[in-house]
Amino acid sequence: MGTEPNWQRAAGALNAVRAATISPEHINDRPETKPAAHLERELKHPNYKKRRHGPVIAGHIGLSKIESECPFFAAWLDQIRKLAT
């Protein structure tokens, strides 16, 4: 959680949410449990802003890690890559 220094305290809670599911894609079963809702609830000072912080966090994680954890996303991205060829 290198985006904002104060966010490190939320790592345990966010890791527990991830550990309780098959993949990050399975976290998204209700509006109040979607990934952004967990991040908004846990990440304060500054508050999590999806459009501002999301790309930065994704950059820290890296596409290869996201693809390895999120098979639906990986399949979608693969279709987009095929369009480029």
PyMOL Python script that loads the backbone (N, CA, C, O; Angstrom):
from pymol import cmd

cmd.read_pdbstr("""\
ATOM      1  N   MET A   1       0.851  -1.170   0.000  1.00  0.00           N
ATOM      2  CA  MET A   1       0.000   0.000   0.000  1.00  0.00           C
ATOM      3  C   MET A   1       0.895   1.230   0.000  1.00  0.00           C
ATOM      4  O   MET A   1       0.816   2.053   0.912  1.00  0.00           O
ATOM      5  N   GLY A   2       1.738   1.362  -1.005  1.00  0.00           N
ATOM      6  CA  GLY A   2       2.685   2.460  -1.041  1.00  0.00           C
ATOM      7  C   GLY A   2       2.125   3.776  -1.547  1.00  0.00           C
ATOM      8  O   GLY A   2       2.871   4.749  -1.654  1.00  0.00           O
ATOM      9  N   THR A   3       0.855   3.843  -1.860  1.00  0.00           N
ATOM     10  CA  THR A   3       0.291   5.059  -2.419  1.00  0.00           C
ATOM     11  C   THR A   3       0.259   6.198  -1.415  1.00  0.00           C
ATOM     12  O   THR A   3       0.729   7.296  -1.714  1.00  0.00           O
ATOM     13  N   GLU A   4      -0.278   5.961  -0.253  1.00  0.00           N
ATOM     14  CA  GLU A   4      -0.370   6.967   0.808  1.00  0.00           C
ATOM     15  C   GLU A   4       0.190   6.345   2.090  1.00  0.00           C
ATOM     16  O   GLU A   4      -0.251   5.267   2.488  1.00  0.00           O
ATOM     17  N   PRO A   5       1.144   6.999   2.737  1.00  0.00           N
ATOM     18  CA  PRO A   5       1.789   6.408   3.921  1.00  0.00           C
ATOM     19  C   PRO A   5       0.813   5.993   5.026  1.00  0.00           C
ATOM     20  O   PRO A   5       1.025   4.965   5.671  1.00  0.00           O
ATOM     21  N   ASN A   6      -0.230   6.755   5.253  1.00  0.00           N
ATOM     22  CA  ASN A   6      -1.178   6.432   6.329  1.00  0.00           C
ATOM     23  C   ASN A   6      -2.024   5.199   6.039  1.00  0.00           C
ATOM     24  O   ASN A   6      -2.693   4.683   6.934  1.00  0.00           O
ATOM     25  N   TRP A   7      -2.002   4.735   4.822  1.00  0.00           N
ATOM     26  CA  TRP A   7      -2.843   3.592   4.452  1.00  0.00           C
ATOM     27  C   TRP A   7      -2.272   2.252   4.895  1.00  0.00           C
ATOM     28  O   TRP A   7      -2.996   1.257   4.888  1.00  0.00           O
ATOM     29  N   GLN A   8      -1.041   2.191   5.269  1.00  0.00           N
ATOM     30  CA  GLN A   8      -0.428   0.922   5.666  1.00  0.00           C
ATOM     31  C   GLN A   8      -1.206   0.249   6.791  1.00  0.00           C
ATOM     32  O   GLN A   8      -1.255  -0.979   6.857  1.00  0.00           O
ATOM     33  N   ARG A   9      -1.813   1.034   7.672  1.00  0.00           N
ATOM     34  CA  ARG A   9      -2.573   0.476   8.790  1.00  0.00           C
ATOM     35  C   ARG A   9      -3.775  -0.347   8.317  1.00  0.00           C
ATOM     36  O   ARG A   9      -4.272  -1.184   9.070  1.00  0.00           O
ATOM     37  N   ALA A  10      -4.249  -0.129   7.095  1.00  0.00           N
ATOM     38  CA  ALA A  10      -5.411  -0.846   6.564  1.00  0.00           C
ATOM     39  C   ALA A  10      -5.032  -2.147   5.869  1.00  0.00           C
ATOM     40  O   ALA A  10      -5.913  -2.909   5.471  1.00  0.00           O
ATOM     41  N   ALA A  11      -3.748  -2.414   5.716  1.00  0.00           N
ATOM     42  CA  ALA A  11      -3.304  -3.592   4.966  1.00  0.00           C
ATOM     43  C   ALA A  11      -3.872  -4.887   5.540  1.00  0.00           C
ATOM     44  O   ALA A  11      -4.312  -5.746   4.776  1.00  0.00           O
ATOM     45  N   GLY A  12      -3.874  -5.052   6.846  1.00  0.00           N
ATOM     46  CA  GLY A  12      -4.386  -6.278   7.457  1.00  0.00           C
ATOM     47  C   GLY A  12      -5.850  -6.517   7.148  1.00  0.00           C
ATOM     48  O   GLY A  12      -6.234  -7.634   6.800  1.00  0.00           O
ATOM     49  N   ALA A  13      -6.674  -5.488   7.270  1.00  0.00           N
ATOM     50  CA  ALA A  13      -8.110  -5.621   6.993  1.00  0.00           C
ATOM     51  C   ALA A  13      -8.353  -5.933   5.525  1.00  0.00           C
ATOM     52  O   ALA A  13      -9.189  -6.774   5.198  1.00  0.00           O
ATOM     53  N   LEU A  14      -7.630  -5.262   4.642  1.00  0.00           N
ATOM     54  CA  LEU A  14      -7.818  -5.500   3.209  1.00  0.00           C
ATOM     55  C   LEU A  14      -7.297  -6.873   2.801  1.00  0.00           C
ATOM     56  O   LEU A  14      -7.902  -7.539   1.960  1.00  0.00           O
ATOM     57  N   ASN A  15      -6.188  -7.300   3.382  1.00  0.00           N
ATOM     58  CA  ASN A  15      -5.672  -8.649   3.098  1.00  0.00           C
ATOM     59  C   ASN A  15      -6.637  -9.721   3.584  1.00  0.00           C
ATOM     60  O   ASN A  15      -6.768 -10.764   2.943  1.00  0.00           O
ATOM     61  N   ALA A  16      -7.312  -9.488   4.698  1.00  0.00           N
ATOM     62  CA  ALA A  16      -8.288 -10.452   5.212  1.00  0.00           C
ATOM     63  C   ALA A  16      -9.474 -10.588   4.261  1.00  0.00           C
ATOM     64  O   ALA A  16      -9.975 -11.692   4.045  1.00  0.00           O
ATOM     65  N   VAL A  17      -9.921  -9.477   3.696  1.00  0.00           N
ATOM     66  CA  VAL A  17     -11.016  -9.525   2.714  1.00  0.00           C
ATOM     67  C   VAL A  17     -10.589 -10.353   1.514  1.00  0.00           C
ATOM     68  O   VAL A  17     -11.341 -11.204   1.038  1.00  0.00           O
ATOM     69  N   ARG A  18      -9.385 -10.103   1.027  1.00  0.00           N
ATOM     70  CA  ARG A  18      -8.892 -10.849  -0.146  1.00  0.00           C
ATOM     71  C   ARG A  18      -8.726 -12.332   0.178  1.00  0.00           C
ATOM     72  O   ARG A  18      -9.074 -13.179  -0.645  1.00  0.00           O
ATOM     73  N   ALA A  19      -8.214 -12.656   1.333  1.00  0.00           N
ATOM     74  CA  ALA A  19      -7.970 -14.047   1.715  1.00  0.00           C
ATOM     75  C   ALA A  19      -9.267 -14.851   1.859  1.00  0.00           C
ATOM     76  O   ALA A  19      -9.258 -16.078   1.757  1.00  0.00           O
ATOM     77  N   ALA A  20     -10.360 -14.164   2.092  1.00  0.00           N
ATOM     78  CA  ALA A  20     -11.647 -14.837   2.293  1.00  0.00           C
ATOM     79  C   ALA A  20     -12.363 -15.170   0.988  1.00  0.00           C
ATOM     80  O   ALA A  20     -13.468 -15.713   1.019  1.00  0.00           O
ATOM     81  N   THR A  21     -11.757 -14.856  -0.159  1.00  0.00           N
ATOM     82  CA  THR A  21     -12.404 -15.103  -1.444  1.00  0.00           C
ATOM     83  C   THR A  21     -11.492 -15.891  -2.371  1.00  0.00           C
ATOM     84  O   THR A  21     -10.284 -15.984  -2.153  1.00  0.00           O
ATOM     85  N   ILE A  22     -12.095 -16.453  -3.405  1.00  0.00           N
ATOM     86  CA  ILE A  22     -11.339 -17.213  -4.402  1.00  0.00           C
ATOM     87  C   ILE A  22     -10.405 -16.294  -5.184  1.00  0.00           C
ATOM     88  O   ILE A  22      -9.244 -16.629  -5.422  1.00  0.00           O
ATOM     89  N   SER A  23     -10.920 -15.139  -5.576  1.00  0.00           N
ATOM     90  CA  SER A  23     -10.128 -14.160  -6.321  1.00  0.00           C
ATOM     91  C   SER A  23     -10.682 -12.770  -6.029  1.00  0.00           C
ATOM     92  O   SER A  23     -11.788 -12.648  -5.503  1.00  0.00           O
ATOM     93  N   PRO A  24      -9.938 -11.727  -6.358  1.00  0.00           N
ATOM     94  CA  PRO A  24     -10.476 -10.378  -6.162  1.00  0.00           C
ATOM     95  C   PRO A  24     -11.797 -10.166  -6.903  1.00  0.00           C
ATOM     96  O   PRO A  24     -12.635  -9.377  -6.467  1.00  0.00           O
ATOM     97  N   GLU A  25     -11.981 -10.859  -8.007  1.00  0.00           N
ATOM     98  CA  GLU A  25     -13.226 -10.727  -8.762  1.00  0.00           C
ATOM     99  C   GLU A  25     -14.432 -11.243  -7.985  1.00  0.00           C
ATOM    100  O   GLU A  25     -15.556 -10.814  -8.245  1.00  0.00           O
ATOM    101  N   HIS A  26     -14.227 -12.130  -7.061  1.00  0.00           N
ATOM    102  CA  HIS A  26     -15.321 -12.682  -6.263  1.00  0.00           C
ATOM    103  C   HIS A  26     -15.709 -11.795  -5.080  1.00  0.00           C
ATOM    104  O   HIS A  26     -16.694 -12.070  -4.394  1.00  0.00           O
ATOM    105  N   ILE A  27     -14.949 -10.748  -4.846  1.00  0.00           N
ATOM    106  CA  ILE A  27     -15.288  -9.802  -3.779  1.00  0.00           C
ATOM    107  C   ILE A  27     -16.504  -8.978  -4.179  1.00  0.00           C
ATOM    108  O   ILE A  27     -17.241  -8.492  -3.321  1.00  0.00           O
ATOM    109  N   ASN A  28     -16.708  -8.825  -5.455  1.00  0.00           N
ATOM    110  CA  ASN A  28     -17.699  -7.917  -6.016  1.00  0.00           C
ATOM    111  C   ASN A  28     -19.087  -8.553  -6.093  1.00  0.00           C
ATOM    112  O   ASN A  28     -19.629  -8.695  -7.189  1.00  0.00           O
ATOM    113  N   ASP A  29     -19.676  -8.937  -4.961  1.00  0.00           N
ATOM    114  CA  ASP A  29     -20.989  -9.587  -5.004  1.00  0.00           C
ATOM    115  C   ASP A  29     -22.147  -8.671  -4.630  1.00  0.00           C
ATOM    116  O   ASP A  29     -23.297  -8.994  -4.927  1.00  0.00           O
ATOM    117  N   ARG A  30     -21.880  -7.546  -3.991  1.00  0.00           N
ATOM    118  CA  ARG A  30     -22.926  -6.582  -3.616  1.00  0.00           C
ATOM    119  C   ARG A  30     -22.317  -5.187  -3.649  1.00  0.00           C
ATOM    120  O   ARG A  30     -21.102  -5.043  -3.518  1.00  0.00           O
ATOM    121  N   PRO A  31     -23.144  -4.157  -3.823  1.00  0.00           N
ATOM    122  CA  PRO A  31     -22.581  -2.794  -3.850  1.00  0.00           C
ATOM    123  C   PRO A  31     -21.771  -2.443  -2.609  1.00  0.00           C
ATOM    124  O   PRO A  31     -20.756  -1.753  -2.715  1.00  0.00           O
ATOM    125  N   GLU A  32     -22.197  -2.902  -1.436  1.00  0.00           N
ATOM    126  CA  GLU A  32     -21.470  -2.558  -0.211  1.00  0.00           C
ATOM    127  C   GLU A  32     -20.223  -3.417   0.007  1.00  0.00           C
ATOM    128  O   GLU A  32     -19.437  -3.145   0.915  1.00  0.00           O
ATOM    129  N   THR A  33     -20.035  -4.454  -0.820  1.00  0.00           N
ATOM    130  CA  THR A  33     -18.843  -5.286  -0.678  1.00  0.00           C
ATOM    131  C   THR A  33     -17.942  -5.241  -1.908  1.00  0.00           C
ATOM    132  O   THR A  33     -16.953  -5.971  -1.974  1.00  0.00           O
ATOM    133  N   LYS A  34     -18.267  -4.403  -2.871  1.00  0.00           N
ATOM    134  CA  LYS A  34     -17.395  -4.285  -4.043  1.00  0.00           C
ATOM    135  C   LYS A  34     -16.017  -3.806  -3.584  1.00  0.00           C
ATOM    136  O   LYS A  34     -15.908  -3.172  -2.534  1.00  0.00           O
ATOM    137  N   PRO A  35     -14.977  -4.093  -4.342  1.00  0.00           N
ATOM    138  CA  PRO A  35     -13.632  -3.699  -3.912  1.00  0.00           C
ATOM    139  C   PRO A  35     -13.512  -2.212  -3.563  1.00  0.00           C
ATOM    140  O   PRO A  35     -12.892  -1.867  -2.558  1.00  0.00           O
ATOM    141  N   ALA A  36     -14.090  -1.342  -4.369  1.00  0.00           N
ATOM    142  CA  ALA A  36     -13.994   0.095  -4.077  1.00  0.00           C
ATOM    143  C   ALA A  36     -14.650   0.436  -2.743  1.00  0.00           C
ATOM    144  O   ALA A  36     -14.182   1.334  -2.044  1.00  0.00           O
ATOM    145  N   ALA A  37     -15.716  -0.257  -2.380  1.00  0.00           N
ATOM    146  CA  ALA A  37     -16.377   0.009  -1.103  1.00  0.00           C
ATOM    147  C   ALA A  37     -15.460  -0.348   0.061  1.00  0.00           C
ATOM    148  O   ALA A  37     -15.386   0.391   1.042  1.00  0.00           O
ATOM    149  N   HIS A  38     -14.761  -1.479  -0.043  1.00  0.00           N
ATOM    150  CA  HIS A  38     -13.800  -1.859   1.005  1.00  0.00           C
ATOM    151  C   HIS A  38     -12.691  -0.809   1.099  1.00  0.00           C
ATOM    152  O   HIS A  38     -12.316  -0.380   2.190  1.00  0.00           O
ATOM    153  N   LEU A  39     -12.179  -0.407  -0.051  1.00  0.00           N
ATOM    154  CA  LEU A  39     -11.099   0.582  -0.054  1.00  0.00           C
ATOM    155  C   LEU A  39     -11.569   1.909   0.515  1.00  0.00           C
ATOM    156  O   LEU A  39     -10.860   2.529   1.308  1.00  0.00           O
ATOM    157  N   GLU A  40     -12.758   2.352   0.120  1.00  0.00           N
ATOM    158  CA  GLU A  40     -13.291   3.616   0.634  1.00  0.00           C
ATOM    159  C   GLU A  40     -13.501   3.555   2.152  1.00  0.00           C
ATOM    160  O   GLU A  40     -13.279   4.539   2.856  1.00  0.00           O
ATOM    161  N   ARG A  41     -13.927   2.396   2.642  1.00  0.00           N
ATOM    162  CA  ARG A  41     -14.190   2.234   4.072  1.00  0.00           C
ATOM    163  C   ARG A  41     -12.885   2.202   4.884  1.00  0.00           C
ATOM    164  O   ARG A  41     -12.819   2.766   5.976  1.00  0.00           O
ATOM    165  N   GLU A  42     -11.872   1.555   4.361  1.00  0.00           N
ATOM    166  CA  GLU A  42     -10.636   1.327   5.118  1.00  0.00           C
ATOM    167  C   GLU A  42      -9.574   2.410   4.929  1.00  0.00           C
ATOM    168  O   GLU A  42      -8.804   2.684   5.850  1.00  0.00           O
ATOM    169  N   LEU A  43      -9.524   3.019   3.762  1.00  0.00           N
ATOM    170  CA  LEU A  43      -8.437   3.945   3.459  1.00  0.00           C
ATOM    171  C   LEU A  43      -8.867   5.376   3.714  1.00  0.00           C
ATOM    172  O   LEU A  43      -9.704   5.926   2.998  1.00  0.00           O
ATOM    173  N   LYS A  44      -8.297   5.958   4.719  1.00  0.00           N
ATOM    174  CA  LYS A  44      -8.619   7.325   5.138  1.00  0.00           C
ATOM    175  C   LYS A  44      -7.346   8.154   5.223  1.00  0.00           C
ATOM    176  O   LYS A  44      -6.237   7.623   5.261  1.00  0.00           O
ATOM    177  N   HIS A  45      -7.530   9.446   5.251  1.00  0.00           N
ATOM    178  CA  HIS A  45      -6.456  10.431   5.491  1.00  0.00           C
ATOM    179  C   HIS A  45      -5.301  10.280   4.520  1.00  0.00           C
ATOM    180  O   HIS A  45      -4.218   9.936   4.991  1.00  0.00           O
ATOM    181  N   PRO A  46      -5.406  10.493   3.252  1.00  0.00           N
ATOM    182  CA  PRO A  46      -6.589  10.983   2.560  1.00  0.00           C
ATOM    183  C   PRO A  46      -7.536   9.844   2.213  1.00  0.00           C
ATOM    184  O   PRO A  46      -7.147   8.677   2.164  1.00  0.00           O
ATOM    185  N   ASN A  47      -8.770  10.208   1.980  1.00  0.00           N
ATOM    186  CA  ASN A  47      -9.767   9.215   1.588  1.00  0.00           C
ATOM    187  C   ASN A  47      -9.422   8.637   0.220  1.00  0.00           C
ATOM    188  O   ASN A  47      -8.872   9.324  -0.641  1.00  0.00           O
ATOM    189  N   TYR A  48      -9.754   7.360   0.037  1.00  0.00           N
ATOM    190  CA  TYR A  48      -9.549   6.686  -1.237  1.00  0.00           C
ATOM    191  C   TYR A  48     -10.468   7.292  -2.288  1.00  0.00           C
ATOM    192  O   TYR A  48     -11.673   7.426  -2.075  1.00  0.00           O
ATOM    193  N   LYS A  49      -9.893   7.647  -3.403  1.00  0.00           N
ATOM    194  CA  LYS A  49     -10.635   8.148  -4.572  1.00  0.00           C
ATOM    195  C   LYS A  49     -10.306   7.229  -5.741  1.00  0.00           C
ATOM    196  O   LYS A  49      -9.172   7.203  -6.219  1.00  0.00           O
ATOM    197  N   LYS A  50     -11.293   6.484  -6.195  1.00  0.00           N
ATOM    198  CA  LYS A  50     -11.081   5.445  -7.203  1.00  0.00           C
ATOM    199  C   LYS A  50     -10.354   5.966  -8.446  1.00  0.00           C
ATOM    200  O   LYS A  50      -9.385   5.357  -8.899  1.00  0.00           O
ATOM    201  N   ARG A  51     -10.810   7.071  -8.987  1.00  0.00           N
ATOM    202  CA  ARG A  51     -10.205   7.577 -10.225  1.00  0.00           C
ATOM    203  C   ARG A  51      -8.803   8.133 -10.009  1.00  0.00           C
ATOM    204  O   ARG A  51      -7.987   8.119 -10.931  1.00  0.00           O
ATOM    205  N   ARG A  52      -8.520   8.609  -8.835  1.00  0.00           N
ATOM    206  CA  ARG A  52      -7.197   9.158  -8.543  1.00  0.00           C
ATOM    207  C   ARG A  52      -6.223   8.072  -8.097  1.00  0.00           C
ATOM    208  O   ARG A  52      -5.109   7.977  -8.613  1.00  0.00           O
ATOM    209  N   HIS A  53      -6.645   7.258  -7.141  1.00  0.00           N
ATOM    210  CA  HIS A  53      -5.748   6.273  -6.549  1.00  0.00           C
ATOM    211  C   HIS A  53      -5.732   4.933  -7.285  1.00  0.00           C
ATOM    212  O   HIS A  53      -4.718   4.235  -7.273  1.00  0.00           O
ATOM    213  N   GLY A  54      -6.849   4.568  -7.927  1.00  0.00           N
ATOM    214  CA  GLY A  54      -6.938   3.272  -8.596  1.00  0.00           C
ATOM    215  C   GLY A  54      -5.814   3.015  -9.584  1.00  0.00           C
ATOM    216  O   GLY A  54      -5.156   1.978  -9.501  1.00  0.00           O
ATOM    217  N   PRO A  55      -5.573   3.939 -10.530  1.00  0.00           N
ATOM    218  CA  PRO A  55      -4.478   3.711 -11.481  1.00  0.00           C
ATOM    219  C   PRO A  55      -3.106   3.624 -10.822  1.00  0.00           C
ATOM    220  O   PRO A  55      -2.252   2.857 -11.266  1.00  0.00           O
ATOM    221  N   VAL A  56      -2.889   4.400  -9.774  1.00  0.00           N
ATOM    222  CA  VAL A  56      -1.598   4.367  -9.069  1.00  0.00           C
ATOM    223  C   VAL A  56      -1.414   3.007  -8.390  1.00  0.00           C
ATOM    224  O   VAL A  56      -0.348   2.397  -8.477  1.00  0.00           O
ATOM    225  N   ILE A  57      -2.454   2.548  -7.722  1.00  0.00           N
ATOM    226  CA  ILE A  57      -2.383   1.242  -7.045  1.00  0.00           C
ATOM    227  C   ILE A  57      -2.201   0.127  -8.068  1.00  0.00           C
ATOM    228  O   ILE A  57      -1.391  -0.776  -7.862  1.00  0.00           O
ATOM    229  N   ALA A  58      -2.953   0.184  -9.176  1.00  0.00           N
ATOM    230  CA  ALA A  58      -2.807  -0.828 -10.228  1.00  0.00           C
ATOM    231  C   ALA A  58      -1.383  -0.829 -10.775  1.00  0.00           C
ATOM    232  O   ALA A  58      -0.830  -1.887 -11.074  1.00  0.00           O
ATOM    233  N   GLY A  59      -0.792   0.356 -10.906  1.00  0.00           N
ATOM    234  CA  GLY A  59       0.587   0.438 -11.364  1.00  0.00           C
ATOM    235  C   GLY A  59       1.558  -0.208 -10.394  1.00  0.00           C
ATOM    236  O   GLY A  59       2.523  -0.847 -10.813  1.00  0.00           O
ATOM    237  N   HIS A  60       1.315  -0.050  -9.106  1.00  0.00           N
ATOM    238  CA  HIS A  60       2.170  -0.691  -8.089  1.00  0.00           C
ATOM    239  C   HIS A  60       2.032  -2.208  -8.147  1.00  0.00           C
ATOM    240  O   HIS A  60       3.016  -2.937  -8.021  1.00  0.00           O
ATOM    241  N   ILE A  61       0.806  -2.672  -8.339  1.00  0.00           N
ATOM    242  CA  ILE A  61       0.556  -4.121  -8.376  1.00  0.00           C
ATOM    243  C   ILE A  61       1.129  -4.722  -9.653  1.00  0.00           C
ATOM    244  O   ILE A  61       1.792  -5.758  -9.606  1.00  0.00           O
ATOM    245  N   GLY A  62       0.882  -4.088 -10.784  1.00  0.00           N
ATOM    246  CA  GLY A  62       1.344  -4.570 -12.083  1.00  0.00           C
ATOM    247  C   GLY A  62       0.301  -5.438 -12.773  1.00  0.00           C
ATOM    248  O   GLY A  62      -0.411  -6.207 -12.127  1.00  0.00           O
ATOM    249  N   LEU A  63       0.222  -5.304 -14.086  1.00  0.00           N
ATOM    250  CA  LEU A  63      -0.779  -6.055 -14.849  1.00  0.00           C
ATOM    251  C   LEU A  63      -0.593  -7.561 -14.732  1.00  0.00           C
ATOM    252  O   LEU A  63      -1.580  -8.292 -14.645  1.00  0.00           O
ATOM    253  N   SER A  64       0.629  -8.036 -14.727  1.00  0.00           N
ATOM    254  CA  SER A  64       0.826  -9.493 -14.671  1.00  0.00           C
ATOM    255  C   SER A  64       0.258 -10.079 -13.378  1.00  0.00           C
ATOM    256  O   SER A  64      -0.341 -11.154 -13.398  1.00  0.00           O
ATOM    257  N   LYS A  65       0.441  -9.383 -12.258  1.00  0.00           N
ATOM    258  CA  LYS A  65      -0.109  -9.858 -10.979  1.00  0.00           C
ATOM    259  C   LYS A  65      -1.637  -9.793 -11.002  1.00  0.00           C
ATOM    260  O   LYS A  65      -2.307 -10.723 -10.554  1.00  0.00           O
ATOM    261  N   ILE A  66      -2.183  -8.697 -11.524  1.00  0.00           N
ATOM    262  CA  ILE A  66      -3.640  -8.562 -11.602  1.00  0.00           C
ATOM    263  C   ILE A  66      -4.212  -9.668 -12.476  1.00  0.00           C
ATOM    264  O   ILE A  66      -5.210 -10.292 -12.115  1.00  0.00           O
ATOM    265  N   GLU A  67      -3.588  -9.913 -13.620  1.00  0.00           N
ATOM    266  CA  GLU A  67      -4.066 -10.976 -14.513  1.00  0.00           C
ATOM    267  C   GLU A  67      -3.973 -12.350 -13.848  1.00  0.00           C
ATOM    268  O   GLU A  67      -4.861 -13.182 -14.040  1.00  0.00           O
ATOM    269  N   SER A  68      -2.936 -12.601 -13.085  1.00  0.00           N
ATOM    270  CA  SER A  68      -2.798 -13.912 -12.442  1.00  0.00           C
ATOM    271  C   SER A  68      -3.849 -14.125 -11.357  1.00  0.00           C
ATOM    272  O   SER A  68      -4.212 -15.265 -11.067  1.00  0.00           O
ATOM    273  N   GLU A  69      -4.339 -13.047 -10.757  1.00  0.00           N
ATOM    274  CA  GLU A  69      -5.345 -13.138  -9.691  1.00  0.00           C
ATOM    275  C   GLU A  69      -6.776 -13.025 -10.213  1.00  0.00           C
ATOM    276  O   GLU A  69      -7.714 -13.440  -9.532  1.00  0.00           O
ATOM    277  N   CYS A  70      -6.954 -12.470 -11.411  1.00  0.00           N
ATOM    278  CA  CYS A  70      -8.294 -12.143 -11.935  1.00  0.00           C
ATOM    279  C   CYS A  70      -8.494 -12.760 -13.315  1.00  0.00           C
ATOM    280  O   CYS A  70      -8.231 -12.103 -14.322  1.00  0.00           O
ATOM    281  N   PRO A  71      -8.951 -14.002 -13.382  1.00  0.00           N
ATOM    282  CA  PRO A  71      -9.064 -14.675 -14.680  1.00  0.00           C
ATOM    283  C   PRO A  71     -10.053 -14.016 -15.650  1.00  0.00           C
ATOM    284  O   PRO A  71      -9.809 -14.025 -16.856  1.00  0.00           O
ATOM    285  N   PHE A  72     -11.145 -13.454 -15.164  1.00  0.00           N
ATOM    286  CA  PHE A  72     -12.092 -12.797 -16.066  1.00  0.00           C
ATOM    287  C   PHE A  72     -11.470 -11.553 -16.683  1.00  0.00           C
ATOM    288  O   PHE A  72     -11.631 -11.300 -17.877  1.00  0.00           O
ATOM    289  N   PHE A  73     -10.764 -10.783 -15.876  1.00  0.00           N
ATOM    290  CA  PHE A  73     -10.054  -9.611 -16.366  1.00  0.00           C
ATOM    291  C   PHE A  73      -8.988 -10.026 -17.373  1.00  0.00           C
ATOM    292  O   PHE A  73      -8.838  -9.389 -18.416  1.00  0.00           O
ATOM    293  N   ALA A  74      -8.250 -11.086 -17.071  1.00  0.00           N
ATOM    294  CA  ALA A  74      -7.191 -11.565 -17.965  1.00  0.00           C
ATOM    295  C   ALA A  74      -7.766 -11.973 -19.321  1.00  0.00           C
ATOM    296  O   ALA A  74      -7.175 -11.677 -20.359  1.00  0.00           O
ATOM    297  N   ALA A  75      -8.909 -12.649 -19.316  1.00  0.00           N
ATOM    298  CA  ALA A  75      -9.536 -13.056 -20.574  1.00  0.00           C
ATOM    299  C   ALA A  75      -9.995 -11.843 -21.373  1.00  0.00           C
ATOM    300  O   ALA A  75      -9.831 -11.801 -22.592  1.00  0.00           O
ATOM    301  N   TRP A  76     -10.566 -10.865 -20.694  1.00  0.00           N
ATOM    302  CA  TRP A  76     -11.003  -9.637 -21.354  1.00  0.00           C
ATOM    303  C   TRP A  76      -9.806  -8.902 -21.962  1.00  0.00           C
ATOM    304  O   TRP A  76      -9.869  -8.448 -23.104  1.00  0.00           O
ATOM    305  N   LEU A  77      -8.726  -8.787 -21.206  1.00  0.00           N
ATOM    306  CA  LEU A  77      -7.534  -8.106 -21.684  1.00  0.00           C
ATOM    307  C   LEU A  77      -6.917  -8.857 -22.858  1.00  0.00           C
ATOM    308  O   LEU A  77      -6.402  -8.239 -23.791  1.00  0.00           O
ATOM    309  N   ASP A  78      -6.965 -10.172 -22.816  1.00  0.00           N
ATOM    310  CA  ASP A  78      -6.456 -10.987 -23.927  1.00  0.00           C
ATOM    311  C   ASP A  78      -7.244 -10.704 -25.209  1.00  0.00           C
ATOM    312  O   ASP A  78      -6.661 -10.622 -26.291  1.00  0.00           O
ATOM    313  N   GLN A  79      -8.552 -10.557 -25.091  1.00  0.00           N
ATOM    314  CA  GLN A  79      -9.364 -10.225 -26.282  1.00  0.00           C
ATOM    315  C   GLN A  79      -8.966  -8.870 -26.854  1.00  0.00           C
ATOM    316  O   GLN A  79      -8.888  -8.708 -28.071  1.00  0.00           O
ATOM    317  N   ILE A  80      -8.718  -7.906 -25.990  1.00  0.00           N
ATOM    318  CA  ILE A  80      -8.285  -6.593 -26.451  1.00  0.00           C
ATOM    319  C   ILE A  80      -6.915  -6.678 -27.134  1.00  0.00           C
ATOM    320  O   ILE A  80      -6.696  -6.056 -28.173  1.00  0.00           O
ATOM    321  N   ARG A  81      -6.013  -7.437 -26.555  1.00  0.00           N
ATOM    322  CA  ARG A  81      -4.683  -7.596 -27.157  1.00  0.00           C
ATOM    323  C   ARG A  81      -4.773  -8.240 -28.536  1.00  0.00           C
ATOM    324  O   ARG A  81      -4.024  -7.877 -29.443  1.00  0.00           O
ATOM    325  N   LYS A  82      -5.678  -9.187 -28.696  1.00  0.00           N
ATOM    326  CA  LYS A  82      -5.856  -9.844 -29.995  1.00  0.00           C
ATOM    327  C   LYS A  82      -6.363  -8.878 -31.055  1.00  0.00           C
ATOM    328  O   LYS A  82      -6.042  -9.031 -32.233  1.00  0.00           O
ATOM    329  N   LEU A  83      -7.150  -7.886 -30.655  1.00  0.00           N
ATOM    330  CA  LEU A  83      -7.630  -6.889 -31.601  1.00  0.00           C
ATOM    331  C   LEU A  83      -6.484  -6.045 -32.155  1.00  0.00           C
ATOM    332  O   LEU A  83      -6.571  -5.535 -33.273  1.00  0.00           O
ATOM    333  N   ALA A  84      -5.431  -5.898 -31.393  1.00  0.00           N
ATOM    334  CA  ALA A  84      -4.291  -5.075 -31.812  1.00  0.00           C
ATOM    335  C   ALA A  84      -3.416  -5.774 -32.845  1.00  0.00           C
ATOM    336  O   ALA A  84      -2.610  -5.125 -33.511  1.00  0.00           O
ATOM    337  N   THR A  85      -3.562  -7.081 -32.985  1.00  0.00           N
ATOM    338  CA  THR A  85      -2.729  -7.815 -33.931  1.00  0.00           C
ATOM    339  C   THR A  85      -3.389  -8.010 -35.273  1.00  0.00           C
ATOM    340  O   THR A  85      -2.799  -8.613 -36.169  1.00  0.00           O
TER     341      THR A  85
END
""", "prot")
cmd.dss("prot")
cmd.show_as("cartoon", "prot")
cmd.util.cbc("prot")
cmd.orient("prot")
